Amino acid sequence: MQMKKINPANQDLDLLASKYLIERDREFFNRVWSTPAQVYEDRLRALGMTGLESVLDAGSGFGQWSVALSKLNQRVNAIELDPTRVQVLSEMVQIIDLDNISVEQGSMEELPYRDESFDAVFSYSVIYFTDYRVSLREVHRVLRPKGKIYLNCNSIGWYVYNLVEGHNSSISFDSSKMAKQALEDSLAFYNYGESPKGNQIAIPSKFLVSELEKLGFENIQVGADGLITLDNDIAIESFYPADYFGLEGVYEVFATKNG
Ligand SMILES: C[S@@+](CC[C@H](N)C(=O)[O-])C[C@H]1O[C@@H](n2cnc3c(N)ncnc32)[C@H](O)[C@@H]1O
């Protein structure tokens, strides 16, 4: 497979990736960093995730959202479970000379922050690796009253799409195998209460919404990936299909903590 070029063309980022990453991780790094920064920043602007004092990026991965958040807000904490990704993002923050991002290793299910520390929690494509009930309790705890939550999540249609059509498969990644595993793990989670333990599970949006309501979140909005916007003048790029054969695919949720 032809590797995408990192944009902006930054040899230091290329070197950083080659120092730590191989195969699937390297492909993922190149993919997220080859998307223009403007695309991420516009999506955050459309959500009104700007001008805030403190924002948490939960499950920051290789940090493209953390960097975008740091340009639009005063301070960002990026937390990520995978130590290699934490290392890569920590070095990247130094390379691109951003002094308002702190990168920490830890889990969304057990956030190492004090109660009411953040004005917003942003989490893209992470919560379905966790027991969402536990993660949402933690997010609620660390948010200030009236704080914002943004989640991007996968429902069943996304896994059926991967099973049938495939998505970003390569020598080191078989998307239909991933989807089959996710569907099996979803059954184990919903039928037998088995923890996802870092595997993916499909989470229908109505489950997330119901949990957010139980916690007392308000103004809950659900939309297809990239389609929730507070500003219709900003053109948004959606990254994933909203549904597949009538099954809910990738969606996003936006809400505010009760104040
Ligand atoms: C699909 S990636 C998304 C990364 C990033 N948010 C993005 O949009 O590119 C999922 C990330 O969640 C991380 N992750 C998985 N379980 C986690 C947990 N319990 N707490 C924090 N991060 C977690 C993975 O290591 C991975 O980097």
The ligand as a Gaussian input file, in Angstrom:
#p B3LYP/6-31G(d) Opt

LIG

0 1
 C       -9.444000       4.882000      17.042000
 S       -8.227000       5.564000      18.066000
 C       -8.720000       7.273000      18.090000
 C       -7.605000       8.157000      18.517000
 C       -7.884000       9.652000      18.361000
 N       -8.923000      10.103000      19.263000
 C       -8.243000       9.975000      16.937000
 O       -9.348000      10.478000      16.681000
 O       -7.420000       9.717000      16.046000
 C       -8.678000       5.012000      19.662000
 C       -7.675000       5.415000      20.723000
 O       -8.220000       5.163000      22.005000
 C       -7.191000       4.672000      22.836000
 N       -7.844000       3.997000      23.976000
 C       -8.410000       2.780000      24.016000
 N       -8.923000       2.535000      25.241000
 C       -8.695000       3.649000      25.974000
 C       -8.989000       4.012000      27.316000
 N       -9.626000       3.187000      28.145000
 N       -8.589000       5.225000      27.743000
 C       -7.933000       6.084000      26.923000
 N       -7.615000       5.790000      25.643000
 C       -7.998000       4.592000      25.164000
 C       -6.406000       3.755000      21.906000
 O       -5.134000       3.468000      22.408000
 C       -6.393000       4.604000      20.645000
 O       -5.301000       5.486000      20.609000

